[in-house]
């Protein structure tokens, strides 16, 4: 929830206005109903409050292609008035990756899988791909990627979250996921 609004992103996108825990309005967001390039699934999503960006990372396109793209909906002009921005692509194609913001200007991406298959096959197949061990960060202010040391194990479908120690230093915790679907 950002500024009292919950944005639900899918084939049809809705903005729900929440005030003191009560629903006070619903509107369809036309500009979000289609991603800048394609509809996608298996992507990561994070909100940068500082930049007012809703970032979409990797995923799988309608045709089954695993994506490298990082696109953002710039909501700085208010709901429904935003524009799409492109960031430099991931070094490798990823879906089902863990994503989090280390701080409001640094996107962390880890794990996932990188394979191109037909979507129908993905939903039926027992072993759609090998999990990734790699990690990278995107500096939103400069638009540059930086490779990070690999994780200790391969993970697809993992979740990442940033926590801070008592001194305010950020730590990324990656949990869950699988090394393979076998």
Secondary structure as UniProt FT lines:
FT   TURN            3..4
FT   STRAND          5..8
FT   STRAND          14..19
FT   TURN            20..21
FT   STRAND          22..28
FT   HELIX           30..32
FT   STRAND          40..41
FT   STRAND          44..48
FT   TURN            49..52
FT   STRAND          53..57
FT   STRAND          60..61
FT   TURN            62..63
FT   STRAND          70..74
FT   TURN            76..77
FT   TURN            79..80
FT   STRAND          83..87
FT   STRAND          98..103
FT   TURN            104..105
FT   STRAND          106..110
FT   HELIX           119..124
FT   STRAND          131..132
FT   STRAND          135..139
FT   TURN            140..143
FT   STRAND          144..148
FT   STRAND          155..156
FT   STRAND          159..164
FT   TURN            166..167
FT   STRAND          170..175
//
